[in-house]
Amino acid sequence: MDKILIRNLRVLGILGVNDWERTTLREIIVNVTLYTDMPRVAQSDDITNCVDYSQVAIEIRALVEEAQRFTVEALAEDIAGSCLRKPGVQKVMVRVEKPGAVTGAESVGVEIERSN
């Protein structure tokens, strides 16, 4: 299966369980791998036959900005569900990270894999 990669999408949003996390925008980093079949796109060279990764990134950004989830796990599930609703996407891998969430670590996060 072929892959479309969206790497290190940086979004400001509310994510966390602590009081200060519920009121302070923080950077959230999202990585997404969309699994799809691309031979038709490659042969036709026609954008109407492919997954519009620009639109996917816009929708992920809007979702993260509005979700205000308590856990990275819930946010990752939201993103995966949104991606799997796109025509042509058969499977998705989503990684959500919170930079600076743990002292001494660059970031912490989760990575999930879901399919239709």
N, C-alpha and C positions, 0 to 999 in steps of 0.2 A: 504494500500500500504506500502511496506517495504522501508527503508531508508538506504542510504549510507552517512556517514558524513565525511566531510573533514573540520577540525576545525583549525582555526588560522594559516592558511598558510601565512607565512610572505615573502613578495617579495619586492625587491627594484625596483622602477620605477618612471617615470615622471607622475604626476597627479596634476592638478590644473590650475588656471587661472592667478595667479600672475607671474611676470617675473622670480622671483627667483625659483618658482616651476617648471618652464619650463626648467631650467638648472641644478637643483639639484635633484639627486636621493633621494627618501624618502621611508620610510617603508610604505607599503600598506598591510593591513590584509584582507584576503579573507576567508569567511566561506561559504561552499556549502553543501546543502542537496540534494541528488539525490534520486528521488522516482522511484522505480522499483519493480518488482515482483521477489522474491527470492526463492520460493519453489523448482523450478527446480534445482537451484544451490545447495540448501541444500540437496536435495535428491541424486543428482549425485556426489556431492563433486568434481565437475570438473570446474576448473577456466575458461575454454572456454565458459561456460554458464553464466558468470557473467560480470558485468560492471567492467572494470579494473580501480579501483580508483587510483592506482599508476600512470597510464598513464594519467588519467584525471587531476591529480595534476600537472604533468609535463607540460601538455598543458596549464593549467591555468597560471602557472608560466611564461611560454614563452609568452603567450598573454599579461599578465600584464607588463612584461619587455619591450615589443615592442610597446604597444598600444599608449602611450603618450597622453592619453585622457585629456580633460579639466575638465570633470565632473565625479564624482563617479557614477552618474546615467548611463552615457554612458558606462563606464567600466563594471558595473554590467550587463547591457544588452549584451555586448560582451561575457561575461563569460557565461551567461545563454544560449545564442544561441549556443555556443560551446558545452556546456553540453547536450543540447537537441538533438544535432546531433549524439550523442552516441547511438548505438543500445541498446534497453532495457530501456533507460531513458524516462520516461513518463512525469515527472514534475521535476522542480528544484526550489530551494530557494537559492538565492545568497545574501550574505551580504558583502559589501565592506566598509572598514573603513580606515580613515586617522588619525593615532595617532598624537596628539599634534596640530591639525589644529585649534582648538579653545582654547583660554586661559582658564584654569580652568577645561577643560574636558579631560578625558583620550583619547577619540577619537570622531570623528563624522563620519557618514556614512549613507548608505542607505541599505535597504533590499527589494528585489523584489522576486516575485514568478511568474513563467512562466510554461506553459505546451504545449505539442504538440496537 
